């Protein structure tokens, strides 16, 4: 590599994250409203430019913290997007390193405004508006990646409380995969995988019949679930 070569210059790196949660069976993504141009007042995924003195993961965590206040997100790097000549007002290529994030929205405090943002919104993924840059493309890819992860890993640990009921677990799977499961078949399948265990406790929700409480096992094998 010859650093003086003009073809190596005028390129930038962004880190962008699609941060998901599930509320009442609906999958939602965290959006921020931009305060500055380009795309002033447009909604966007959480992210920004990478500093030249930080690695990718540190840069992504910094951007999430600065723009949303969240510091406990579980991150997965999943793709790269090339913004060659597509960014208004920026006369050089921007490469976006895309991340997928998982948080429990009920246990996460977010800030409504920051230096570069003027609002924040947990938006149902089915009702996402036109986003800034190519963030709709990034979001669509993130949704598909999340569906892959959800059926072969313990990613739901980040969305569920330490102890949970079987209906709560089924509700999360149905919300993310956008499909319904037979209650008995779902329970039988999950228990056969040996990834959760009975806590020998029960809880009654809204006066209904008590439900067993389960928890994920500390060490579970990454396996395909559905």
Wavefront OBJ file of the C-alpha trace (Angstrom):
o trace
v 0.000 0.000 0.000
v 1.373 3.382 -1.031
v -0.160 5.880 1.380
v 0.478 8.767 -1.001
v -1.803 7.215 -3.634
v -4.830 9.514 -4.097
v -7.116 6.494 -4.474
v -6.601 5.645 -0.802
v -7.784 9.042 0.401
v -11.184 10.590 1.093
v -12.832 7.565 2.620
v -14.626 7.333 5.942
v -15.982 4.624 8.219
v -19.322 4.668 10.029
v -20.590 2.204 12.618
v -24.361 1.683 12.512
v -26.525 -0.417 14.820
v -30.047 -1.779 14.566
v -30.973 -2.150 18.241
v -33.967 -4.396 18.867
v -36.324 -5.131 21.711
v -39.668 -6.925 21.979
v -42.670 -5.317 23.676
v -45.981 -7.138 24.045
v -45.067 -9.520 21.251
v -43.992 -6.771 18.842
v -40.431 -6.441 17.601
v -39.216 -2.853 17.797
v -36.094 -1.046 16.649
v -34.527 2.041 18.206
v -34.553 5.106 15.934
v -33.044 8.543 16.462
v -34.124 11.831 14.856
v -31.191 13.708 13.366
v -30.545 17.280 14.476
v -28.152 18.250 11.684
v -27.695 17.926 7.928
v -27.516 15.767 5.946
v -31.013 14.371 6.524
v -31.876 16.885 9.226
v -35.111 15.899 11.059
v -35.063 12.427 9.497
v -35.203 9.226 11.507
v -32.147 6.983 11.429
v -30.553 3.993 13.080
v -28.128 4.654 15.918
v -24.568 5.266 14.766
v -21.956 7.679 13.500
v -18.406 8.150 12.298
v -15.609 6.029 13.715
v -12.702 7.879 15.329
v -9.266 7.003 13.976
v -8.022 6.098 17.461
v -10.653 3.456 18.336
v -11.532 -0.020 17.165
v -14.900 -0.896 15.641
v -16.587 -2.305 18.740
v -15.463 0.562 20.973
v -16.662 3.064 18.389
v -20.057 1.390 18.152
v -20.486 1.320 21.926
v -19.498 4.993 22.143
v -22.013 6.030 19.497
v -24.796 4.059 21.194
v -23.973 5.606 24.559
v -23.749 9.154 23.179
v -26.958 9.026 21.147
v -29.205 6.824 23.279
v -27.673 6.556 26.743
v -27.634 2.757 26.514
v -24.486 1.044 27.752
v -25.590 -2.586 28.168
v -26.436 -3.590 24.617
v -25.448 -7.017 23.320
v -23.850 -6.482 19.907
v -23.298 -8.663 16.842
v -21.376 -7.364 13.818
v -23.169 -8.755 10.776
v -22.501 -6.874 7.518
v -20.742 -4.065 5.637
v -22.460 -1.471 3.435
v -20.722 0.655 0.797
v -21.965 4.225 0.410
v -19.931 5.143 -2.657
v -21.254 8.484 -3.897
v -24.602 8.106 -2.093
v -24.230 10.437 0.900
v -25.532 14.005 0.346
v -22.999 16.671 1.266
v -20.140 14.210 1.675
v -17.887 14.079 -1.412
v -16.245 10.764 -0.621
v -17.049 7.139 0.091
v -18.538 6.137 3.437
v -18.287 2.501 4.492
v -20.828 1.432 7.117
v -19.984 -1.408 9.496
v -23.368 -2.765 10.573
v -24.204 -4.168 13.999
v -27.265 -5.816 15.467
v -28.068 -5.022 19.097
v -30.362 -6.654 21.638
v -31.701 -5.026 24.823
v -34.639 -5.369 27.178
v -36.444 -2.089 26.547
v -38.302 -2.297 29.862
v -35.042 -2.365 31.802
v -33.201 0.190 29.675
v -33.174 3.945 30.212
v -32.761 6.037 27.070
v -32.083 9.736 26.585
v -34.478 11.692 24.385
v -31.951 14.201 23.044
v -28.201 14.492 22.554
v -25.748 16.825 20.856
v -26.611 15.409 17.431
v -30.120 14.023 17.957
v -33.445 15.603 18.891
v -35.636 12.598 19.662
v -35.574 8.817 20.071
v -38.244 6.206 19.372
v -38.855 2.491 19.847
v -40.548 1.887 16.483
v -42.437 -1.246 15.457
v -40.363 -2.776 12.652
v -43.550 -3.157 10.613
v -44.084 0.623 10.624
v -40.595 2.006 10.057
v -40.607 5.226 7.963
v -38.102 6.125 5.252
v -34.807 6.433 7.096
v -31.742 8.578 6.460
v -28.914 7.326 4.245
v -29.389 3.641 3.367
v -30.534 2.717 6.847
v -33.677 0.943 5.628
v -31.428 -1.517 3.770
v -29.309 -2.006 6.874
v -32.401 -2.536 9.016
v -33.878 -5.102 6.626
v -30.635 -7.085 6.696
v -30.501 -6.822 10.492
v -34.032 -8.224 10.830
v -33.106 -11.260 8.737
v -29.913 -11.777 10.742
v -31.856 -11.573 14.006
v -34.231 -14.263 12.754
v -31.214 -16.486 12.066
v -29.723 -15.853 15.502
v -32.966 -16.364 17.370
v -33.340 -19.952 16.170
v -29.811 -21.102 16.900
v -28.458 -19.282 19.955
v -29.158 -18.042 23.474
v -29.668 -14.447 22.320
v -32.984 -14.220 24.168
v -31.092 -14.016 27.456
v -30.686 -10.317 26.721
v -34.435 -9.796 26.268
v -35.865 -11.845 29.113
v -35.649 -11.429 32.882
v -33.561 -13.990 34.737
v -36.715 -16.008 35.419
v -39.569 -16.190 32.924
v -42.677 -18.145 32.018
v -43.109 -20.347 28.981
v -45.745 -17.958 27.511
v -43.256 -15.083 27.821
v -40.626 -17.092 25.957
v -43.090 -18.107 23.253
v -44.274 -14.505 22.940
v -40.720 -13.367 22.175
v -40.140 -15.999 19.514
v -43.442 -15.207 17.856
v -42.754 -11.461 17.941
v -39.347 -11.761 16.322
v -40.128 -14.506 13.827
v -43.553 -13.019 13.014
v -45.280 -16.394 13.233
v -47.461 -18.313 15.672
v -46.634 -21.599 17.395
v -48.944 -24.163 18.914
v -48.562 -23.761 22.679
v -48.095 -27.454 23.460
v -45.710 -28.096 20.581
v -43.655 -25.036 21.485
v -43.300 -26.154 25.100
v -42.368 -29.690 24.082
v -39.750 -28.441 21.607
v -38.102 -26.006 24.013
v -37.902 -28.517 26.864
v -36.436 -31.175 24.552
v -33.508 -28.872 23.695
v -32.270 -28.816 27.301
v -31.506 -25.076 27.210
v -33.808 -23.969 30.053
v -34.542 -25.413 33.481
v -37.447 -25.322 35.917
v -36.837 -23.010 38.909
v -39.501 -24.812 40.974
v -41.280 -21.479 41.318
v -44.597 -20.224 39.992
v -46.051 -16.807 39.275
v -49.613 -15.610 38.696
v -50.000 -12.835 36.117
v -53.168 -10.693 36.119
v -54.932 -13.176 38.359
v -54.554 -16.045 35.895
v -53.627 -19.614 36.738
v -50.035 -19.745 38.102
v -47.345 -20.487 35.499
v -44.019 -22.199 36.061
v -40.916 -20.033 36.064
v -37.918 -21.121 34.016
v -34.402 -19.825 33.478
v -31.724 -20.388 30.864
v -28.983 -22.783 31.836
v -25.629 -21.148 32.494
v -23.861 -23.039 29.730
v -25.867 -24.136 26.746
v -24.787 -25.434 23.377
v -25.506 -23.140 20.436
v -28.046 -25.123 18.435
v -30.815 -24.655 15.910
v -34.131 -24.316 17.718
v -36.724 -24.057 14.925
l 1 2 3 4 5 6 7 8 9 10 11 12 13 14 15 16 17 18 19 20 21 22 23 24 25 26 27 28 29 30 31 32 33 34 35 36 37 38 39 40 41 42 43 44 45 46 47 48 49 50 51 52 53 54 55 56 57 58 59 60 61 62 63 64 65 66 67 68 69 70 71 72 73 74 75 76 77 78 79 80 81 82 83 84 85 86 87 88 89 90 91 92 93 94 95 96 97 98 99 100 101 102 103 104 105 106 107 108 109 110 111 112 113 114 115 116 117 118 119 120 121 122 123 124 125 126 127 128 129 130 131 132 133 134 135 136 137 138 139 140 141 142 143 144 145 146 147 148 149 150 151 152 153 154 155 156 157 158 159 160 161 162 163 164 165 166 167 168 169 170 171 172 173 174 175 176 177 178 179 180 181 182 183 184 185 186 187 188 189 190 191 192 193 194 195 196 197 198 199 200 201 202 203 204 205 206 207 208 209 210 211 212 213 214 215 216 217 218 219 220 221 222 223 224 225 226
